[in-house]
Amino acid sequence: MGIILVAFSLFLFLLSCTLWAQPYPPDRSFFRLQTQQQRYEGLTQYMLFHNTTATNLPYHQHYIYDPFGNSAETFTTLQATARYYLNRRTFAQVTLPYQLKKRLTADTLNMHQTGMGDILAGGGYQVYNSQLFTPHAPLQHLFMIQAFAGLPTGAYSRFNDINEVEPHSMPGMGSFHVIFGAEYWLQYRRFSLLAAGNYQLNRENKYTYQYGNTAAANLTLYYRQPIAKTLVIMPHAGPMWQMQNQDYMNQIPTPEYTKAQWWHAQAGFALQTAQWQLNFAWTQPIKARLTGPQPELKHRWQVGLQYNLPPVLPKQRVFPAAEPHKTF
């Protein structure tokens, strides 16, 4: 059974929105506040589309590209996430994001948009958890599947004076989207290995704009080291792969290049007490494959503060957060 799960998790790793290493206890309910940011630098470009419903014409687009100008863009997300286990295997989860998007250029193409993003709601299921069958075995396995629906709750229709909108500057996407994911944890003594992947399927919004589907996968190694009676530090590192497809409008690829692939190196740490946890992670691109001129991703970082709730049921306490050799 363990061999089958390892093979399937590696398959997901090769298959599989932005995926971050999360050293939380995977079988615990929690509440987390988190901020993360990604920075892009490069040629100044963006796309606008017109709202032409007054003239009963299809929505059309304008592409602005300056080969001599550079821009620096930062996309920052502040979000609150709550996960609650309904029983020993099944959990529900909701994420409320707030977006801050900025672009600085040498001319008048600056951008600053803030507002609520798209709410994510869904849950997951523990397909296999070895702690439920062999709680004292030195080698432990946990395999989870997850699914979330992105609701079009974010600000999107912010037209300017000439009835134009820049899609990627909006806090929301304006359409439903679905995220499928899976995680496989392998633990031996103080070491833990996470193989995870997800795929985001985007739909066309009412302005006929469709963001490209995205996929991500990572392989992360954790080490648990007690540094005080009730304090533990967990450094982690590993590779991450990310892919983004081309955007479409009116079912035609946009002139703005968005298709790309990246390989990243990621590292960070978590500080844990019995219930509280502080996370930090840094992701640095090491190789990029871009389909055309587009701003380059420079780095990402995230910081999170998490409170792990007490177990709902006594038997739910699998991979407890504060006990050495039993926690991811």
C-alpha positions in Angstrom: 0.0 0.0 0.0 2.8 2.4 0.9 4.5 1.8 -2.5 1.3 2.5 -4.3 0.8 5.8 -2.5 4.4 6.9 -3.1 4.0 6.2 -6.8 0.7 8.0 -7.0 2.1 11.0 -5.2 5.1 11.2 -7.5 2.6 11.1 -10.4 0.8 14.1 -8.9 4.1 15.8 -8.5 4.8 15.5 -12.2 1.3 16.4 -13.1 0.7 19.3 -10.9 -2.2 28.4 -8.5 0.7 29.0 -6.5 1.6 26.2 -4.1 3.5 26.9 -0.9 5.2 24.6 1.5 3.1 24.5 4.6 4.6 22.8 7.7 1.2 22.7 9.6 0.0 19.5 11.3 -2.0 18.1 8.4 -4.6 16.4 10.5 -5.5 19.3 12.8 -8.1 22.0 12.6 -6.6 25.5 12.6 -7.0 29.2 12.1 -4.3 31.1 10.2 -3.5 34.7 9.3 -1.1 35.0 6.5 0.5 37.5 4.1 2.4 36.7 0.9 3.9 38.7 -1.9 5.3 38.0 -5.4 7.4 40.5 -7.3 7.8 40.9 -11.1 10.2 43.1 -13.0 10.6 43.6 -16.8 9.2 45.2 -19.9 6.2 47.4 -19.4 3.1 45.8 -20.9 -0.5 45.2 -20.1 -3.8 44.5 -21.8 -7.1 46.3 -21.5 -10.5 45.3 -22.7 -13.5 47.5 -23.5 -17.0 47.1 -22.2 -19.0 47.5 -25.5 -22.4 46.3 -24.3 -23.9 49.7 -25.1 -23.2 49.1 -28.8 -24.0 45.4 -28.7 -20.5 44.4 -29.9 -18.2 41.7 -28.6 -15.8 42.8 -26.0 -12.5 43.8 -27.6 -9.0 44.3 -26.3 -6.1 46.8 -26.5 -2.5 45.7 -25.9 0.0 48.2 -24.7 3.7 47.2 -24.9 6.7 49.4 -24.4 10.0 47.7 -25.4 12.1 50.6 -23.9 10.4 50.8 -20.5 10.6 48.6 -17.4 8.1 48.1 -14.6 8.2 46.7 -11.1 5.0 44.9 -10.0 4.1 43.5 -6.6 1.1 41.4 -5.9 0.4 41.1 -2.1 -2.3 39.0 -0.5 -3.5 39.2 3.1 -5.7 36.3 4.0 -7.5 34.4 6.8 -7.9 30.7 6.5 -10.0 28.4 8.7 -9.9 24.6 8.6 -12.1 22.4 10.7 -12.2 18.6 10.8 -15.7 17.2 10.8 -14.4 13.8 11.7 -11.1 11.9 11.8 -10.7 12.0 8.0 -12.8 14.9 6.5 -12.3 18.6 6.9 -14.0 21.8 5.6 -11.9 24.9 4.8 -12.5 28.5 3.8 -10.1 31.3 2.8 -10.9 35.0 2.8 -8.3 37.0 0.8 -7.6 40.7 0.4 -5.5 41.8 -2.6 -3.0 44.7 -3.0 -1.6 45.1 -6.5 0.9 47.8 -7.5 3.0 48.7 -10.6 5.6 51.4 -10.9 7.0 52.5 -14.2 8.9 55.4 -15.6 5.8 57.0 -17.2 2.1 57.1 -16.7 1.4 53.3 -16.8 1.4 53.0 -13.0 -1.3 50.9 -11.3 -2.6 50.6 -7.7 -5.6 48.4 -7.0 -6.8 47.0 -3.7 -9.9 45.1 -2.6 -11.4 41.7 -1.6 -10.3 38.8 -3.6 -12.2 35.6 -4.5 -13.2 33.5 -1.6 -12.1 29.9 -1.6 -14.3 27.3 0.0 -14.0 23.5 0.0 -12.4 20.7 1.9 -10.4 17.5 1.9 -10.3 13.9 2.8 -7.7 11.6 4.2 -7.6 8.7 1.8 -5.0 6.9 4.0 -3.5 7.6 7.3 -1.2 5.0 8.8 -1.7 6.4 12.3 -5.2 5.1 12.3 -4.0 1.5 11.9 -0.4 1.4 13.2 0.0 4.4 15.5 3.4 3.3 16.8 5.1 2.3 13.6 8.4 4.2 13.0 7.4 5.0 9.4 4.1 6.9 8.9 2.1 7.8 5.8 -0.7 10.3 5.2 -2.4 10.8 1.8 -5.0 13.5 1.4 -7.1 14.8 -1.5 -8.6 18.3 -1.6 -10.9 20.4 -3.8 -11.9 24.1 -3.6 -14.2 26.4 -5.4 -13.2 30.0 -6.1 -16.2 32.3 -5.8 -16.3 35.5 -7.9 -16.6 37.7 -4.9 -13.5 39.9 -5.6 -13.6 43.3 -7.1 -13.4 43.0 -10.9 -15.5 45.5 -12.9 -13.4 48.7 -12.2 -13.7 50.5 -15.5 -11.8 53.7 -16.1 -13.0 56.9 -17.7 -13.0 55.4 -21.2 -14.7 52.2 -20.2 -11.6 50.0 -20.0 -10.4 47.3 -17.5 -7.0 45.8 -17.0 -7.7 42.1 -16.1 -4.6 41.3 -14.2 -4.7 44.4 -12.0 -8.1 43.4 -10.6 -8.4 41.8 -7.1 -10.8 39.2 -8.4 -11.2 37.1 -11.5 -14.9 37.6 -12.1 -15.6 33.9 -12.6 -15.9 30.6 -10.8 -12.7 28.5 -10.7 -11.9 25.1 -9.2 -8.7 23.9 -7.6 -7.9 20.2 -7.2 -5.0 19.1 -5.0 -3.3 16.2 -3.2 -0.7 15.8 -0.5 1.4 12.9 0.5 3.3 13.0 3.8 6.0 10.5 4.7 7.5 10.7 8.2 10.4 8.9 9.9 11.5 10.1 13.3 12.2 13.8 13.1 12.2 13.9 9.3 9.1 14.5 7.1 8.8 14.6 3.3 5.9 16.3 1.6 5.0 15.7 -2.1 2.1 18.0 -3.1 0.4 19.2 -6.3 -2.6 21.2 -7.5 -4.4 22.2 -10.7 -6.6 25.3 -11.1 -9.3 25.2 -13.7 -10.5 28.7 -14.7 -13.7 29.5 -16.5 -14.6 32.4 -18.8 -16.1 35.4 -17.0 -19.0 37.5 -18.3 -16.6 39.8 -20.2 -15.4 36.7 -22.2 -12.0 36.8 -20.5 -10.5 33.5 -19.3 -7.4 33.4 -17.3 -5.0 30.5 -18.2 -5.2 27.4 -16.1 -2.3 26.9 -13.6 -0.6 23.9 -12.1 2.0 23.6 -9.3 3.9 20.9 -7.5 6.6 20.7 -4.8 8.7 18.3 -2.9 9.7 19.5 0.5 11.9 18.0 3.3 11.3 19.0 6.9 13.4 18.4 10.0 11.9 18.8 13.5 14.4 20.1 16.2 13.3 20.9 19.8 15.1 24.1 21.0 13.3 24.5 24.4 10.9 22.6 26.6 7.9 23.7 24.7 9.4 25.2 21.5 10.3 23.4 18.3 11.9 24.7 15.1 11.2 23.1 11.7 13.5 24.2 8.8 12.4 23.0 5.4 13.6 23.2 1.8 13.0 21.7 -1.6 12.2 22.3 -5.3 8.9 23.6 -6.7 7.5 23.6 -10.3 4.9 26.0 -11.6 3.0 26.3 -14.9 0.6 29.0 -16.2 -1.3 28.7 -19.5 -2.1 31.4 -22.0 -5.1 33.7 -21.3 -8.0 33.9 -23.7 -10.6 36.5 -24.7 -13.5 35.8 -27.0 -12.0 32.2 -27.1 -8.9 33.7 -28.8 -5.4 33.8 -27.2 -4.7 37.3 -25.9 -1.8 39.3 -27.5 -0.3 39.6 -24.0 2.0 36.7 -23.3 1.0 34.8 -20.1 2.1 31.2 -20.8 5.2 30.3 -18.7 6.9 27.6 -16.6 9.2 28.1 -13.6 11.4 25.9 -11.4 11.9 27.3 -8.0 14.1 26.7 -4.9 12.2 27.2 -1.7 13.3 27.3 1.9 11.9 28.4 5.2 11.1 27.5 8.8 8.3 27.1 11.3 8.4 27.8 15.1 5.9 25.7 17.0 4.6 25.5 20.5 1.7 23.3 21.7 -0.9 25.3 19.8 0.7 28.3 18.1 2.9 28.2 15.0 4.8 30.9 13.1 5.7 30.2 9.4 8.1 31.8 7.0 9.0 30.7 3.5 11.0 32.2 0.6 10.8 31.0 -3.0 13.4 31.9 -5.6 13.1 31.1 -9.3 16.1 29.2 -10.7 14.9 28.5 -14.2 12.1 30.1 -16.3 10.6 29.3 -19.7 8.6 32.2 -21.0 6.7 32.1 -24.3 7.3 35.7 -25.2 8.2 39.1 -23.7 6.7 39.4 -20.2 7.7 40.6 -16.8 9.9 38.1 -15.0 9.1 36.6 -11.6 11.8 37.7 -9.2 10.8 36.1 -5.8 8.0 35.2 -3.5 7.8 35.2 0.3 5.1 34.5 2.9 4.7 34.9 6.6 1.9 33.2 8.6 0.7 32.9 12.2 -1.4 29.9 13.0 -3.4 28.6 15.9 -4.0 24.8 15.9 -7.3 23.9 17.5 -7.7 21.1 20.0 -8.9 17.8 18.4 -12.6 17.4 17.9 -12.4 13.8 18.9 -9.7 12.1 21.0 -8.8 9.7 18.1 -8.4 12.6 15.8 -5.0 13.5 17.3 -2.8 12.2 14.6 0.6 13.7 14.0 0.2 16.0 17.1 1.8 19.4 16.8 3.9 19.4 19.9 5.3 15.9 20.3 8.7 15.1 18.8 9.0 12.1 16.4 5.2 12.2 15.7 4.7 15.5 14.0 5.2 16.8 10.6 
